[in-house]
Amino acid sequence: MTQHGFDPGDDEDDVPEWADQVTATVAGEVRRRRKELGWSAQDLADRCEQVGYPIPRNVIANMESGRRRTLPLVEVMVLAKALNTYPVCLLYPVGYVPRVQQLPYQDTVPTWDAMRWFTGQSEDFGVEDAMLRTFRAHADHQRAALAALDGEKRERWEAETAPSPTRREEALEARADYAERAVQAKYRLRVARAFIRDGGGTPPDLPPELSDVDPPEADTTEGNTA
């Protein structure tokens, strides 16, 4: 069921609706995951209620059977949480549905390609959104900085407990290498955070270990006199 080959002169009522196909894909994946977990529709309804947004058992049953043709985005989000997955995995079941129709009146594409487009990982547009790209880089730099700090800490302990001068020297060299990696990763983090702020955005919160990445705020009281 696709709109592949749709001719503008055709009767649109004879063309399966793309929105119906999206809903059917989500419904099929909800049913598959529910059964994989060994849950009944009532079990899933109970878990949706625990999430904080009740979706009654009959609504779930009607959705899975195709009797319910609409599926609000908020329900996709709640169902994903209840099923211990991500909303995008319900929309694009990679590995379970080989191809999907990404947009109306278009040929089907591999589900993996459609998911990458939806999540902003596709390069189809040539230029990725700068803020999104910077947030991804920020996450990479943060992981690198934390890994370097962990390595430095580990090698410090190795040097302190080294059974021989040779092993101690090796540990100290490794510690210095990790320390340099941490400095470089923190610098890249600083640059990314500055770019986000300059673009009008708010950088992600940093873990305590990286509290020294952001420069201290200027002391506005400096120079004031009583």
C-alpha positions as CSV (number, residue, x, y, z in Angstrom):
1,M,0.0,0.0,0.0
2,T,1.9,3.0,-1.3
3,Q,1.2,6.1,-3.3
4,H,3.9,5.1,-5.7
5,G,3.2,6.1,-9.2
6,F,0.5,8.5,-8.3
7,D,-0.7,10.6,-11.2
8,P,-2.2,14.0,-10.4
9,G,-5.0,13.1,-12.8
10,D,-6.0,10.1,-10.7
11,D,-8.9,10.2,-8.3
12,E,-7.3,11.0,-4.9
13,D,-9.9,8.9,-3.2
14,D,-8.4,5.8,-4.9
15,V,-4.9,6.5,-3.5
16,P,-4.2,5.0,0.0
17,E,-3.5,7.8,2.4
18,W,0.1,8.3,3.6
19,A,-1.1,9.2,7.0
20,D,-3.0,6.0,7.3
21,Q,0.2,4.1,6.4
22,V,2.2,5.9,9.1
23,T,-0.5,5.0,11.7
24,A,-0.6,1.4,10.5
25,T,3.2,1.2,10.8
26,V,3.2,2.5,14.4
27,A,0.2,0.2,15.3
28,G,2.0,-2.8,13.9
29,E,5.1,-2.1,15.8
30,V,3.2,-1.4,19.1
31,R,1.5,-4.8,18.6
32,R,4.8,-6.6,17.9
33,R,6.6,-5.1,20.9
34,R,3.6,-5.7,23.2
35,K,3.5,-9.4,22.2
36,E,7.3,-9.7,22.4
37,L,7.0,-8.5,26.1
38,G,4.2,-11.0,26.7
39,W,1.7,-8.2,27.6
40,S,-2.0,-7.9,26.9
41,A,-3.6,-4.7,25.7
42,Q,-4.7,-4.1,29.3
43,D,-1.1,-4.5,30.5
44,L,0.0,-1.9,28.0
45,A,-2.9,0.4,29.0
46,D,-1.8,0.0,32.7
47,R,1.7,1.0,31.9
48,C,0.5,4.0,29.9
49,E,-1.4,5.1,33.0
50,Q,1.8,4.7,35.1
51,V,3.6,7.0,32.6
52,G,1.0,9.6,33.4
53,Y,-1.1,9.7,30.2
54,P,-3.8,7.0,30.2
55,I,-4.6,5.2,26.9
56,P,-7.5,2.8,27.5
57,R,-7.3,-0.8,26.5
58,N,-10.0,-0.4,23.8
59,V,-8.2,2.5,22.2
60,I,-5.0,0.3,22.0
61,A,-7.0,-2.6,20.6
62,N,-8.7,-0.4,18.0
63,M,-5.4,1.1,17.0
64,E,-3.7,-2.3,16.6
65,S,-6.7,-3.7,14.6
66,G,-6.8,-0.7,12.2
67,R,-10.2,0.5,13.4
68,R,-8.7,3.6,14.8
69,R,-7.1,5.7,12.0
70,T,-5.7,8.6,14.0
71,L,-2.7,8.5,16.3
72,P,-1.7,11.7,18.1
73,L,2.0,12.4,18.6
74,V,1.6,12.5,22.4
75,E,0.3,8.9,22.3
76,V,3.3,7.7,20.2
77,M,5.5,9.3,22.9
78,V,3.6,7.6,25.8
79,L,3.4,4.2,24.0
80,A,7.1,4.3,23.4
81,K,7.9,5.0,27.0
82,A,5.5,2.3,28.2
83,L,7.1,-0.2,25.7
84,N,10.7,0.7,26.8
85,T,11.7,2.0,23.4
86,Y,12.0,5.3,21.6
87,P,9.2,7.1,19.6
88,V,11.3,7.0,16.5
89,C,11.5,3.2,16.7
90,L,7.7,3.0,16.5
91,L,7.6,5.3,13.5
92,Y,10.5,3.6,11.7
93,P,10.9,0.0,12.9
94,V,14.4,-0.6,11.6
95,G,15.0,-4.3,11.1
96,Y,11.3,-5.2,11.1
97,V,9.9,-3.1,8.3
98,P,12.2,-3.0,5.3
99,R,10.8,0.1,3.5
100,V,8.5,3.0,4.4
101,Q,7.0,5.9,2.6
102,Q,8.7,8.9,4.0
103,L,6.3,11.5,2.6
104,P,3.1,11.5,0.6
105,Y,3.2,10.7,-3.1
106,Q,6.8,9.5,-2.9
107,D,8.5,6.2,-3.6
108,T,9.2,4.1,-0.5
109,V,12.7,4.3,0.9
110,P,14.7,2.0,3.2
111,T,13.4,2.4,6.8
112,W,17.0,3.2,8.0
113,D,17.2,6.1,5.6
114,A,13.8,7.4,6.7
115,M,14.9,7.2,10.3
116,R,18.1,9.1,9.6
117,W,16.1,11.8,7.9
118,F,13.7,12.1,10.8
119,T,16.4,12.3,13.4
120,G,18.5,14.8,11.5
121,Q,21.3,12.5,10.6
122,S,20.7,12.5,6.9
123,E,22.8,14.6,4.6
124,D,20.2,15.0,1.9
125,F,19.9,18.7,2.4
126,G,23.7,19.2,2.0
127,V,23.9,21.4,5.1
128,E,22.8,20.1,8.4
129,D,21.2,22.5,10.9
130,A,24.2,24.3,12.6
131,M,22.7,24.2,16.1
132,L,21.9,20.5,15.9
133,R,25.3,19.7,14.6
134,T,26.9,21.7,17.4
135,F,24.9,19.9,20.1
136,R,26.0,16.5,18.6
137,A,29.6,17.7,18.7
138,H,29.1,18.9,22.2
139,A,28.0,15.5,23.3
140,D,31.1,13.9,21.6
141,H,33.5,16.4,23.2
142,Q,31.9,15.8,26.6
143,R,32.3,12.1,26.3
144,A,35.9,12.5,25.3
145,A,36.6,14.8,28.2
146,L,35.1,12.5,30.8
147,A,36.9,9.5,29.3
148,A,40.2,11.4,29.5
149,L,39.6,12.5,33.1
150,D,38.8,8.9,34.0
151,G,41.9,7.7,32.3
152,E,44.0,10.3,34.1
153,K,42.6,9.3,37.4
154,R,43.2,5.6,36.8
155,E,46.8,6.2,35.7
156,R,47.4,8.4,38.7
157,W,46.4,5.5,40.9
158,E,48.6,3.1,38.9
159,A,51.6,5.4,39.4
160,E,50.9,5.6,43.2
161,T,50.7,1.8,43.5
162,A,53.3,0.9,40.9
163,P,55.4,-2.2,41.9
164,S,58.5,-0.9,40.1
165,P,60.0,2.4,38.9
166,T,59.5,1.3,35.3
167,R,55.8,0.8,35.8
168,R,55.5,4.0,37.7
169,E,57.2,5.9,34.8
170,E,54.8,4.3,32.3
171,A,51.8,5.3,34.4
172,L,53.0,8.8,34.7
173,E,53.5,9.1,31.0
174,A,50.0,7.7,30.4
175,R,48.6,10.1,32.9
176,A,50.2,13.1,31.2
177,D,48.7,11.9,27.8
178,Y,45.2,11.6,29.3
179,A,45.6,15.0,30.9
180,E,46.5,16.6,27.5
181,R,43.5,14.8,26.0
182,A,41.3,16.3,28.7
183,V,42.6,19.8,28.0
184,Q,41.9,19.5,24.3
185,A,38.4,18.1,24.8
186,K,37.5,20.8,27.3
187,Y,38.8,23.4,24.8
188,R,36.5,22.0,22.1
189,L,33.6,21.9,24.6
190,R,34.3,25.6,25.4
191,V,34.2,26.5,21.7
192,A,31.0,24.5,21.1
193,R,29.3,26.1,24.1
194,A,30.3,29.6,22.9
195,F,28.8,28.8,19.4
196,I,25.5,27.7,21.0
197,R,25.3,30.9,23.1
198,D,26.2,33.1,20.1
199,G,23.4,31.5,18.2
200,G,20.9,32.4,20.9
201,G,20.8,28.9,22.4
202,T,21.4,27.5,25.8
203,P,24.2,24.9,26.2
204,P,23.4,21.6,27.9
205,D,24.2,21.3,31.6
206,L,27.7,20.0,32.4
207,P,28.5,17.3,34.9
208,P,30.4,18.4,38.0
209,E,33.6,17.0,36.7
210,L,33.5,19.5,33.9
211,S,32.5,22.5,36.0
212,D,35.7,24.3,35.0
213,V,34.8,24.4,31.3
214,D,32.6,27.5,31.5
215,P,34.5,30.7,32.3
216,P,33.4,32.2,35.6
217,E,30.9,35.0,35.3
218,A,32.4,38.5,35.6
219,D,32.2,40.0,39.0
220,T,29.8,42.9,38.5
221,T,30.6,44.3,41.9
222,E,34.2,44.8,41.0
223,G,35.2,48.5,41.2
224,N,32.0,49.5,43.1
225,T,32.5,51.6,46.1
226,A,30.3,52.0,49.2
